[in-house]
Amino acid sequence: MKNYLLSMTVLLLLSFSCLANELAIAPDDVISDYIELCNSYAIEENIEENQLNEYLLNCVNDELTANGYEKIEKLDKN
């Protein structure tokens, strides 16, 4: 009985870990909001123009993952 309960517990934990790895794709408006937020951070931190795009991408991805979304590979230039 102990082995059965242990096996079921392990299977349950594996199921939850698989579900937890599936992150949602953020809607465009959420990404835009994070870009604005990160841009304000960049201004406060005096990020140089030649480092701005990399800074924004990293910042946006930090916000996305902190809120359960998938990272993005690049920022849209719209």
PDB file of N, CA, C and O in Angstrom:
ATOM      1  N   MET A   1       0.829  -1.193   0.000  1.00  0.00           N
ATOM      2  CA  MET A   1       0.000   0.000   0.000  1.00  0.00           C
ATOM      3  C   MET A   1       0.872   1.256   0.000  1.00  0.00           C
ATOM      4  O   MET A   1       0.557   2.234  -0.678  1.00  0.00           O
ATOM      5  N   LYS A   2       1.982   1.226   0.771  1.00  0.00           N
ATOM      6  CA  LYS A   2       2.869   2.386   0.800  1.00  0.00           C
ATOM      7  C   LYS A   2       3.468   2.648  -0.574  1.00  0.00           C
ATOM      8  O   LYS A   2       3.579   3.796  -1.003  1.00  0.00           O
ATOM      9  N   ASN A   3       3.855   1.575  -1.264  1.00  0.00           N
ATOM     10  CA  ASN A   3       4.428   1.733  -2.600  1.00  0.00           C
ATOM     11  C   ASN A   3       3.416   2.313  -3.579  1.00  0.00           C
ATOM     12  O   ASN A   3       3.762   3.134  -4.429  1.00  0.00           O
ATOM     13  N   TYR A   4       2.175   1.885  -3.455  1.00  0.00           N
ATOM     14  CA  TYR A   4       1.121   2.402  -4.312  1.00  0.00           C
ATOM     15  C   TYR A   4       0.924   3.896  -4.074  1.00  0.00           C
ATOM     16  O   TYR A   4       0.848   4.667  -5.031  1.00  0.00           O
ATOM     17  N   LEU A   5       0.843   4.309  -2.830  1.00  0.00           N
ATOM     18  CA  LEU A   5       0.663   5.723  -2.502  1.00  0.00           C
ATOM     19  C   LEU A   5       1.862   6.548  -2.956  1.00  0.00           C
ATOM     20  O   LEU A   5       1.703   7.658  -3.465  1.00  0.00           O
ATOM     21  N   LEU A   6       3.047   6.006  -2.772  1.00  0.00           N
ATOM     22  CA  LEU A   6       4.250   6.709  -3.213  1.00  0.00           C
ATOM     23  C   LEU A   6       4.258   6.860  -4.726  1.00  0.00           C
ATOM     24  O   LEU A   6       4.581   7.928  -5.247  1.00  0.00           O
ATOM     25  N   SER A   7       3.904   5.797  -5.427  1.00  0.00           N
ATOM     26  CA  SER A   7       3.850   5.849  -6.895  1.00  0.00           C
ATOM     27  C   SER A   7       2.830   6.875  -7.383  1.00  0.00           C
ATOM     28  O   SER A   7       3.094   7.644  -8.307  1.00  0.00           O
ATOM     29  N   MET A   8       1.668   6.872  -6.748  1.00  0.00           N
ATOM     30  CA  MET A   8       0.626   7.825  -7.145  1.00  0.00           C
ATOM     31  C   MET A   8       1.060   9.257  -6.862  1.00  0.00           C
ATOM     32  O   MET A   8       0.774  10.159  -7.650  1.00  0.00           O
ATOM     33  N   THR A   9       1.736   9.471  -5.761  1.00  0.00           N
ATOM     34  CA  THR A   9       2.222  10.808  -5.420  1.00  0.00           C
ATOM     35  C   THR A   9       3.242  11.281  -6.438  1.00  0.00           C
ATOM     36  O   THR A   9       3.198  12.434  -6.867  1.00  0.00           O
ATOM     37  N   VAL A  10       4.153  10.414  -6.828  1.00  0.00           N
ATOM     38  CA  VAL A  10       5.171  10.767  -7.821  1.00  0.00           C
ATOM     39  C   VAL A  10       4.507  11.090  -9.155  1.00  0.00           C
ATOM     40  O   VAL A  10       4.860  12.076  -9.803  1.00  0.00           O
ATOM     41  N   LEU A  11       3.553  10.268  -9.565  1.00  0.00           N
ATOM     42  CA  LEU A  11       2.854  10.536 -10.825  1.00  0.00           C
ATOM     43  C   LEU A  11       2.101  11.859 -10.788  1.00  0.00           C
ATOM     44  O   LEU A  11       2.093  12.598 -11.773  1.00  0.00           O
ATOM     45  N   LEU A  12       1.480  12.156  -9.679  1.00  0.00           N
ATOM     46  CA  LEU A  12       0.757  13.410  -9.530  1.00  0.00           C
ATOM     47  C   LEU A  12       1.700  14.603  -9.605  1.00  0.00           C
ATOM     48  O   LEU A  12       1.395  15.595 -10.267  1.00  0.00           O
ATOM     49  N   LEU A  13       2.831  14.514  -8.939  1.00  0.00           N
ATOM     50  CA  LEU A  13       3.809  15.599  -8.978  1.00  0.00           C
ATOM     51  C   LEU A  13       4.375  15.791 -10.376  1.00  0.00           C
ATOM     52  O   LEU A  13       4.582  16.924 -10.811  1.00  0.00           O
ATOM     53  N   LEU A  14       4.626  14.702 -11.079  1.00  0.00           N
ATOM     54  CA  LEU A  14       5.109  14.807 -12.459  1.00  0.00           C
ATOM     55  C   LEU A  14       4.073  15.463 -13.359  1.00  0.00           C
ATOM     56  O   LEU A  14       4.419  16.255 -14.236  1.00  0.00           O
ATOM     57  N   SER A  15       2.816  15.139 -13.148  1.00  0.00           N
ATOM     58  CA  SER A  15       1.743  15.747 -13.940  1.00  0.00           C
ATOM     59  C   SER A  15       1.689  17.246 -13.728  1.00  0.00           C
ATOM     60  O   SER A  15       1.562  18.011 -14.684  1.00  0.00           O
ATOM     61  N   PHE A  16       1.785  17.670 -12.466  1.00  0.00           N
ATOM     62  CA  PHE A  16       1.757  19.099 -12.171  1.00  0.00           C
ATOM     63  C   PHE A  16       2.979  19.808 -12.736  1.00  0.00           C
ATOM     64  O   PHE A  16       2.865  20.937 -13.212  1.00  0.00           O
ATOM     65  N   SER A  17       4.127  19.181 -12.695  1.00  0.00           N
ATOM     66  CA  SER A  17       5.330  19.830 -13.213  1.00  0.00           C
ATOM     67  C   SER A  17       5.251  19.992 -14.721  1.00  0.00           C
ATOM     68  O   SER A  17       5.740  20.984 -15.261  1.00  0.00           O
ATOM     69  N   CYS A  18       4.646  19.038 -15.405  1.00  0.00           N
ATOM     70  CA  CYS A  18       4.471  19.162 -16.855  1.00  0.00           C
ATOM     71  C   CYS A  18       3.521  20.297 -17.191  1.00  0.00           C
ATOM     72  O   CYS A  18       3.759  21.053 -18.133  1.00  0.00           O
ATOM     73  N   LEU A  19       2.450  20.418 -16.430  1.00  0.00           N
ATOM     74  CA  LEU A  19       1.494  21.499 -16.658  1.00  0.00           C
ATOM     75  C   LEU A  19       2.116  22.858 -16.344  1.00  0.00           C
ATOM     76  O   LEU A  19       1.827  23.845 -17.021  1.00  0.00           O
ATOM     77  N   ALA A  20       2.953  22.912 -15.339  1.00  0.00           N
ATOM     78  CA  ALA A  20       3.561  24.166 -14.935  1.00  0.00           C
ATOM     79  C   ALA A  20       4.545  24.676 -15.980  1.00  0.00           C
ATOM     80  O   ALA A  20       4.806  25.878 -16.043  1.00  0.00           O
ATOM     81  N   ASN A  21       5.094  23.787 -16.800  1.00  0.00           N
ATOM     82  CA  ASN A  21       6.057  24.197 -17.816  1.00  0.00           C
ATOM     83  C   ASN A  21       5.390  24.781 -19.054  1.00  0.00           C
ATOM     84  O   ASN A  21       6.074  25.366 -19.893  1.00  0.00           O
ATOM     85  N   GLU A  22       4.096  24.642 -19.188  1.00  0.00           N
ATOM     86  CA  GLU A  22       3.376  25.172 -20.336  1.00  0.00           C
ATOM     87  C   GLU A  22       2.927  26.589 -20.025  1.00  0.00           C
ATOM     88  O   GLU A  22       1.945  26.795 -19.313  1.00  0.00           O
ATOM     89  N   LEU A  23       3.646  27.559 -20.559  1.00  0.00           N
ATOM     90  CA  LEU A  23       3.333  28.966 -20.301  1.00  0.00           C
ATOM     91  C   LEU A  23       2.445  29.510 -21.408  1.00  0.00           C
ATOM     92  O   LEU A  23       2.517  29.072 -22.556  1.00  0.00           O
ATOM     93  N   ALA A  24       1.623  30.455 -21.049  1.00  0.00           N
ATOM     94  CA  ALA A  24       0.721  31.087 -22.012  1.00  0.00           C
ATOM     95  C   ALA A  24       1.481  32.109 -22.857  1.00  0.00           C
ATOM     96  O   ALA A  24       2.486  32.672 -22.422  1.00  0.00           O
ATOM     97  N   ILE A  25       0.990  32.331 -24.045  1.00  0.00           N
ATOM     98  CA  ILE A  25       1.532  33.386 -24.908  1.00  0.00           C
ATOM     99  C   ILE A  25       0.831  34.683 -24.533  1.00  0.00           C
ATOM    100  O   ILE A  25      -0.398  34.751 -24.498  1.00  0.00           O
ATOM    101  N   ALA A  26       1.617  35.698 -24.255  1.00  0.00           N
ATOM    102  CA  ALA A  26       1.055  36.975 -23.811  1.00  0.00           C
ATOM    103  C   ALA A  26       0.357  37.685 -24.962  1.00  0.00           C
ATOM    104  O   ALA A  26       0.856  37.685 -26.087  1.00  0.00           O
ATOM    105  N   PRO A  27      -0.793  38.289 -24.687  1.00  0.00           N
ATOM    106  CA  PRO A  27      -1.465  39.112 -25.699  1.00  0.00           C
ATOM    107  C   PRO A  27      -0.608  40.335 -26.055  1.00  0.00           C
ATOM    108  O   PRO A  27       0.215  40.774 -25.252  1.00  0.00           O
ATOM    109  N   ASP A  28      -0.802  40.868 -27.236  1.00  0.00           N
ATOM    110  CA  ASP A  28      -0.026  42.020 -27.703  1.00  0.00           C
ATOM    111  C   ASP A  28      -0.123  43.219 -26.767  1.00  0.00           C
ATOM    112  O   ASP A  28       0.862  43.927 -26.560  1.00  0.00           O
ATOM    113  N   ASP A  29      -1.310  43.450 -26.199  1.00  0.00           N
ATOM    114  CA  ASP A  29      -1.456  44.609 -25.320  1.00  0.00           C
ATOM    115  C   ASP A  29      -0.652  44.440 -24.029  1.00  0.00           C
ATOM    116  O   ASP A  29      -0.167  45.425 -23.472  1.00  0.00           O
ATOM    117  N   VAL A  30      -0.511  43.220 -23.555  1.00  0.00           N
ATOM    118  CA  VAL A  30       0.308  42.968 -22.364  1.00  0.00           C
ATOM    119  C   VAL A  30       1.769  43.248 -22.691  1.00  0.00           C
ATOM    120  O   VAL A  30       2.477  43.887 -21.912  1.00  0.00           O
ATOM    121  N   ILE A  31       2.213  42.771 -23.838  1.00  0.00           N
ATOM    122  CA  ILE A  31       3.602  43.012 -24.251  1.00  0.00           C
ATOM    123  C   ILE A  31       3.847  44.510 -24.404  1.00  0.00           C
ATOM    124  O   ILE A  31       4.886  45.014 -23.977  1.00  0.00           O
ATOM    125  N   SER A  32       2.912  45.215 -25.002  1.00  0.00           N
ATOM    126  CA  SER A  32       3.054  46.670 -25.157  1.00  0.00           C
ATOM    127  C   SER A  32       3.152  47.371 -23.808  1.00  0.00           C
ATOM    128  O   SER A  32       3.948  48.293 -23.631  1.00  0.00           O
ATOM    129  N   ASP A  33       2.339  46.927 -22.868  1.00  0.00           N
ATOM    130  CA  ASP A  33       2.396  47.515 -21.523  1.00  0.00           C
ATOM    131  C   ASP A  33       3.760  47.278 -20.880  1.00  0.00           C
ATOM    132  O   ASP A  33       4.312  48.172 -20.239  1.00  0.00           O
ATOM    133  N   TYR A  34       4.299  46.081 -21.052  1.00  0.00           N
ATOM    134  CA  TYR A  34       5.613  45.775 -20.480  1.00  0.00           C
ATOM    135  C   TYR A  34       6.721  46.566 -21.179  1.00  0.00           C
ATOM    136  O   TYR A  34       7.695  46.964 -20.539  1.00  0.00           O
ATOM    137  N   ILE A  35       6.580  46.793 -22.465  1.00  0.00           N
ATOM    138  CA  ILE A  35       7.569  47.605 -23.182  1.00  0.00           C
ATOM    139  C   ILE A  35       7.569  49.026 -22.626  1.00  0.00           C
ATOM    140  O   ILE A  35       8.629  49.605 -22.388  1.00  0.00           O
ATOM    141  N   GLU A  36       6.384  49.581 -22.423  1.00  0.00           N
ATOM    142  CA  GLU A  36       6.289  50.930 -21.840  1.00  0.00           C
ATOM    143  C   GLU A  36       6.901  50.974 -20.446  1.00  0.00           C
ATOM    144  O   GLU A  36       7.659  51.887 -20.120  1.00  0.00           O
ATOM    145  N   LEU A  37       6.567  49.978 -19.623  1.00  0.00           N
ATOM    146  CA  LEU A  37       7.105  49.902 -18.281  1.00  0.00           C
ATOM    147  C   LEU A  37       8.632  49.814 -18.308  1.00  0.00           C
ATOM    148  O   LEU A  37       9.314  50.538 -17.583  1.00  0.00           O
ATOM    149  N   CYS A  38       9.153  48.933 -19.137  1.00  0.00           N
ATOM    150  CA  CYS A  38      10.603  48.740 -19.220  1.00  0.00           C
ATOM    151  C   CYS A  38      11.295  49.961 -19.816  1.00  0.00           C
ATOM    152  O   CYS A  38      12.431  50.270 -19.455  1.00  0.00           O
ATOM    153  N   ASN A  39      10.621  50.648 -20.717  1.00  0.00           N
ATOM    154  CA  ASN A  39      11.191  51.871 -21.271  1.00  0.00           C
ATOM    155  C   ASN A  39      11.336  52.928 -20.184  1.00  0.00           C
ATOM    156  O   ASN A  39      12.317  53.671 -20.163  1.00  0.00           O
ATOM    157  N   SER A  40      10.365  52.997 -19.286  1.00  0.00           N
ATOM    158  CA  SER A  40      10.480  53.953 -18.177  1.00  0.00           C
ATOM    159  C   SER A  40      11.624  53.560 -17.240  1.00  0.00           C
ATOM    160  O   SER A  40      12.325  54.423 -16.711  1.00  0.00           O
ATOM    161  N   TYR A  41      11.808  52.255 -17.040  1.00  0.00           N
ATOM    162  CA  TYR A  41      12.953  51.793 -16.247  1.00  0.00           C
ATOM    163  C   TYR A  41      14.269  52.191 -16.921  1.00  0.00           C
ATOM    164  O   TYR A  41      15.213  52.618 -16.257  1.00  0.00           O
ATOM    165  N   ALA A  42      14.316  52.047 -18.240  1.00  0.00           N
ATOM    166  CA  ALA A  42      15.534  52.368 -18.988  1.00  0.00           C
ATOM    167  C   ALA A  42      15.881  53.845 -18.852  1.00  0.00           C
ATOM    168  O   ALA A  42      17.051  54.207 -18.730  1.00  0.00           O
ATOM    169  N   ILE A  43      14.866  54.690 -18.875  1.00  0.00           N
ATOM    170  CA  ILE A  43      15.091  56.131 -18.706  1.00  0.00           C
ATOM    171  C   ILE A  43      15.629  56.413 -17.311  1.00  0.00           C
ATOM    172  O   ILE A  43      16.588  57.168 -17.148  1.00  0.00           O
ATOM    173  N   GLU A  44      15.006  55.801 -16.303  1.00  0.00           N
ATOM    174  CA  GLU A  44      15.458  55.989 -14.922  1.00  0.00           C
ATOM    175  C   GLU A  44      16.897  55.517 -14.722  1.00  0.00           C
ATOM    176  O   GLU A  44      17.656  56.120 -13.963  1.00  0.00           O
ATOM    177  N   GLU A  45      17.264  54.434 -15.411  1.00  0.00           N
ATOM    178  CA  GLU A  45      18.590  53.848 -15.246  1.00  0.00           C
ATOM    179  C   GLU A  45      19.610  54.395 -16.248  1.00  0.00           C
ATOM    180  O   GLU A  45      20.751  53.935 -16.290  1.00  0.00           O
ATOM    181  N   ASN A  46      19.196  55.379 -17.053  1.00  0.00           N
ATOM    182  CA  ASN A  46      20.079  56.004 -18.047  1.00  0.00           C
ATOM    183  C   ASN A  46      20.750  54.983 -18.964  1.00  0.00           C
ATOM    184  O   ASN A  46      21.960  55.031 -19.183  1.00  0.00           O
ATOM    185  N   ILE A  47      19.951  54.066 -19.493  1.00  0.00           N
ATOM    186  CA  ILE A  47      20.462  53.062 -20.422  1.00  0.00           C
ATOM    187  C   ILE A  47      20.817  53.753 -21.738  1.00  0.00           C
ATOM    188  O   ILE A  47      20.025  54.522 -22.283  1.00  0.00           O
ATOM    189  N   GLU A  48      22.012  53.469 -22.235  1.00  0.00           N
ATOM    190  CA  GLU A  48      22.466  54.091 -23.485  1.00  0.00           C
ATOM    191  C   GLU A  48      21.705  53.525 -24.678  1.00  0.00           C
ATOM    192  O   GLU A  48      21.238  52.386 -24.658  1.00  0.00           O
ATOM    193  N   GLU A  49      21.592  54.346 -25.711  1.00  0.00           N
ATOM    194  CA  GLU A  49      20.822  53.994 -26.908  1.00  0.00           C
ATOM    195  C   GLU A  49      21.290  52.673 -27.529  1.00  0.00           C
ATOM    196  O   GLU A  49      20.472  51.865 -27.968  1.00  0.00           O
ATOM    197  N   ASN A  50      22.606  52.460 -27.563  1.00  0.00           N
ATOM    198  CA  ASN A  50      23.119  51.247 -28.198  1.00  0.00           C
ATOM    199  C   ASN A  50      22.843  49.986 -27.376  1.00  0.00           C
ATOM    200  O   ASN A  50      23.035  48.879 -27.879  1.00  0.00           O
ATOM    201  N   GLN A  51      22.403  50.125 -26.137  1.00  0.00           N
ATOM    202  CA  GLN A  51      22.070  48.990 -25.279  1.00  0.00           C
ATOM    203  C   GLN A  51      20.570  48.874 -25.011  1.00  0.00           C
ATOM    204  O   GLN A  51      20.117  47.943 -24.345  1.00  0.00           O
ATOM    205  N   LEU A  52      19.815  49.824 -25.535  1.00  0.00           N
ATOM    206  CA  LEU A  52      18.397  49.906 -25.208  1.00  0.00           C
ATOM    207  C   LEU A  52      17.597  48.693 -25.665  1.00  0.00           C
ATOM    208  O   LEU A  52      16.801  48.161 -24.891  1.00  0.00           O
ATOM    209  N   ASN A  53      17.787  48.245 -26.896  1.00  0.00           N
ATOM    210  CA  ASN A  53      16.991  47.133 -27.412  1.00  0.00           C
ATOM    211  C   ASN A  53      17.210  45.858 -26.594  1.00  0.00           C
ATOM    212  O   ASN A  53      16.254  45.164 -26.248  1.00  0.00           O
ATOM    213  N   GLU A  54      18.471  45.555 -26.288  1.00  0.00           N
ATOM    214  CA  GLU A  54      18.772  44.373 -25.483  1.00  0.00           C
ATOM    215  C   GLU A  54      18.197  44.507 -24.074  1.00  0.00           C
ATOM    216  O   GLU A  54      17.652  43.551 -23.522  1.00  0.00           O
ATOM    217  N   TYR A  55      18.325  45.694 -23.505  1.00  0.00           N
ATOM    218  CA  TYR A  55      17.774  45.953 -22.163  1.00  0.00           C
ATOM    219  C   TYR A  55      16.259  45.745 -22.164  1.00  0.00           C
ATOM    220  O   TYR A  55      15.723  45.071 -21.283  1.00  0.00           O
ATOM    221  N   LEU A  56      15.571  46.320 -23.148  1.00  0.00           N
ATOM    222  CA  LEU A  56      14.113  46.202 -23.206  1.00  0.00           C
ATOM    223  C   LEU A  56      13.674  44.749 -23.369  1.00  0.00           C
ATOM    224  O   LEU A  56      12.736  44.303 -22.709  1.00  0.00           O
ATOM    225  N   LEU A  57      14.349  44.015 -24.245  1.00  0.00           N
ATOM    226  CA  LEU A  57      13.996  42.611 -24.453  1.00  0.00           C
ATOM    227  C   LEU A  57      14.160  41.814 -23.172  1.00  0.00           C
ATOM    228  O   LEU A  57      13.278  41.036 -22.807  1.00  0.00           O
ATOM    229  N   ASN A  58      15.279  41.998 -22.487  1.00  0.00           N
ATOM    230  CA  ASN A  58      15.505  41.280 -21.225  1.00  0.00           C
ATOM    231  C   ASN A  58      14.478  41.672 -20.168  1.00  0.00           C
ATOM    232  O   ASN A  58      13.954  40.818 -19.453  1.00  0.00           O
ATOM    233  N   CYS A  59      14.200  42.951 -20.076  1.00  0.00           N
ATOM    234  CA  CYS A  59      13.238  43.444 -19.089  1.00  0.00           C
ATOM    235  C   CYS A  59      11.839  42.906 -19.372  1.00  0.00           C
ATOM    236  O   CYS A  59      11.158  42.427 -18.466  1.00  0.00           O
ATOM    237  N   VAL A  60      11.415  42.986 -20.626  1.00  0.00           N
ATOM    238  CA  VAL A  60      10.089  42.489 -21.008  1.00  0.00           C
ATOM    239  C   VAL A  60       9.990  40.993 -20.716  1.00  0.00           C
ATOM    240  O   VAL A  60       8.982  40.531 -20.182  1.00  0.00           O
ATOM    241  N   ASN A  61      11.020  40.241 -21.059  1.00  0.00           N
ATOM    242  CA  ASN A  61      11.003  38.804 -20.793  1.00  0.00           C
ATOM    243  C   ASN A  61      10.965  38.506 -19.300  1.00  0.00           C
ATOM    244  O   ASN A  61      10.315  37.550 -18.877  1.00  0.00           O
ATOM    245  N   ASP A  62      11.646  39.305 -18.506  1.00  0.00           N
ATOM    246  CA  ASP A  62      11.569  39.140 -17.051  1.00  0.00           C
ATOM    247  C   ASP A  62      10.137  39.342 -16.564  1.00  0.00           C
ATOM    248  O   ASP A  62       9.640  38.568 -15.745  1.00  0.00           O
ATOM    249  N   GLU A  63       9.479  40.377 -17.067  1.00  0.00           N
ATOM    250  CA  GLU A  63       8.086  40.649 -16.683  1.00  0.00           C
ATOM    251  C   GLU A  63       7.155  39.535 -17.154  1.00  0.00           C
ATOM    252  O   GLU A  63       6.264  39.106 -16.421  1.00  0.00           O
ATOM    253  N   LEU A  64       7.369  39.079 -18.372  1.00  0.00           N
ATOM    254  CA  LEU A  64       6.519  38.016 -18.915  1.00  0.00           C
ATOM    255  C   LEU A  64       6.622  36.742 -18.083  1.00  0.00           C
ATOM    256  O   LEU A  64       5.606  36.174 -17.682  1.00  0.00           O
ATOM    257  N   THR A  65       7.844  36.298 -17.826  1.00  0.00           N
ATOM    258  CA  THR A  65       8.011  35.047 -17.078  1.00  0.00           C
ATOM    259  C   THR A  65       7.540  35.190 -15.634  1.00  0.00           C
ATOM    260  O   THR A  65       7.036  34.232 -15.048  1.00  0.00           O
ATOM    261  N   ALA A  66       7.699  36.362 -15.068  1.00  0.00           N
ATOM    262  CA  ALA A  66       7.236  36.581 -13.698  1.00  0.00           C
ATOM    263  C   ALA A  66       5.716  36.504 -13.605  1.00  0.00           C
ATOM    264  O   ALA A  66       5.164  36.259 -12.532  1.00  0.00           O
ATOM    265  N   ASN A  67       5.046  36.715 -14.732  1.00  0.00           N
ATOM    266  CA  ASN A  67       3.589  36.705 -14.748  1.00  0.00           C
ATOM    267  C   ASN A  67       3.008  35.506 -15.495  1.00  0.00           C
ATOM    268  O   ASN A  67       1.838  35.515 -15.880  1.00  0.00           O
ATOM    269  N   GLY A  68       3.830  34.473 -15.699  1.00  0.00           N
ATOM    270  CA  GLY A  68       3.332  33.221 -16.257  1.00  0.00           C
ATOM    271  C   GLY A  68       3.218  33.153 -17.761  1.00  0.00           C
ATOM    272  O   GLY A  68       2.509  32.297 -18.291  1.00  0.00           O
ATOM    273  N   TYR A  69       3.910  34.048 -18.465  1.00  0.00           N
ATOM    274  CA  TYR A  69       3.877  34.039 -19.925  1.00  0.00           C
ATOM    275  C   TYR A  69       5.202  33.525 -20.500  1.00  0.00           C
ATOM    276  O   TYR A  69       6.233  33.527 -19.829  1.00  0.00           O
ATOM    277  N   GLU A  70       5.143  33.089 -21.753  1.00  0.00           N
ATOM    278  CA  GLU A  70       6.345  32.679 -22.479  1.00  0.00           C
ATOM    279  C   GLU A  70       7.185  33.898 -22.805  1.00  0.00           C
ATOM    280  O   GLU A  70       6.668  35.004 -22.962  1.00  0.00           O
ATOM    281  N   LYS A  71       8.502  33.678 -22.903  1.00  0.00           N
ATOM    282  CA  LYS A  71       9.385  34.742 -23.349  1.00  0.00           C
ATOM    283  C   LYS A  71       9.170  35.005 -24.825  1.00  0.00           C
ATOM    284  O   LYS A  71       8.661  34.153 -25.553  1.00  0.00           O
ATOM    285  N   ILE A  72       9.563  36.192 -25.262  1.00  0.00           N
ATOM    286  CA  ILE A  72       9.530  36.520 -26.682  1.00  0.00           C
ATOM    287  C   ILE A  72      10.975  36.549 -27.188  1.00  0.00           C
ATOM    288  O   ILE A  72      11.907  36.724 -26.403  1.00  0.00           O
ATOM    289  N   GLU A  73      11.155  36.379 -28.490  1.00  0.00           N
ATOM    290  CA  GLU A  73      12.493  36.337 -29.065  1.00  0.00           C
ATOM    291  C   GLU A  73      12.982  37.703 -29.504  1.00  0.00           C
ATOM    292  O   GLU A  73      14.184  37.970 -29.505  1.00  0.00           O
ATOM    293  N   LYS A  74      12.040  38.578 -29.880  1.00  0.00           N
ATOM    294  CA  LYS A  74      12.425  39.931 -30.312  1.00  0.00           C
ATOM    295  C   LYS A  74      11.267  40.872 -30.089  1.00  0.00           C
ATOM    296  O   LYS A  74      10.111  40.466 -29.962  1.00  0.00           O
ATOM    297  N   LEU A  75      11.621  42.156 -30.047  1.00  0.00           N
ATOM    298  CA  LEU A  75      10.605  43.186 -29.908  1.00  0.00           C
ATOM    299  C   LEU A  75      10.132  43.618 -31.281  1.00  0.00           C
ATOM    300  O   LEU A  75      10.943  43.799 -32.189  1.00  0.00           O
ATOM    301  N   ASP A  76       8.829  43.785 -31.442  1.00  0.00           N
ATOM    302  CA  ASP A  76       8.297  44.303 -32.708  1.00  0.00           C
ATOM    303  C   ASP A  76       8.615  45.775 -32.815  1.00  0.00           C
ATOM    304  O   ASP A  76       8.575  46.500 -31.821  1.00  0.00           O
ATOM    305  N   LYS A  77       8.923  46.210 -33.987  1.00  0.00           N
ATOM    306  CA  LYS A  77       9.260  47.618 -34.236  1.00  0.00           C
ATOM    307  C   LYS A  77       8.070  48.411 -34.724  1.00  0.00           C
ATOM    308  O   LYS A  77       8.251  49.396 -35.440  1.00  0.00           O
ATOM    309  N   ASN A  78       6.843  48.018 -34.360  1.00  0.00           N
ATOM    310  CA  ASN A  78       5.642  48.728 -34.824  1.00  0.00           C
ATOM    311  C   ASN A  78       5.495  50.058 -34.170  1.00  0.00           C
ATOM    312  O   ASN A  78       4.539  50.781 -34.450  1.00  0.00           O
TER     313      ASN A  78
END
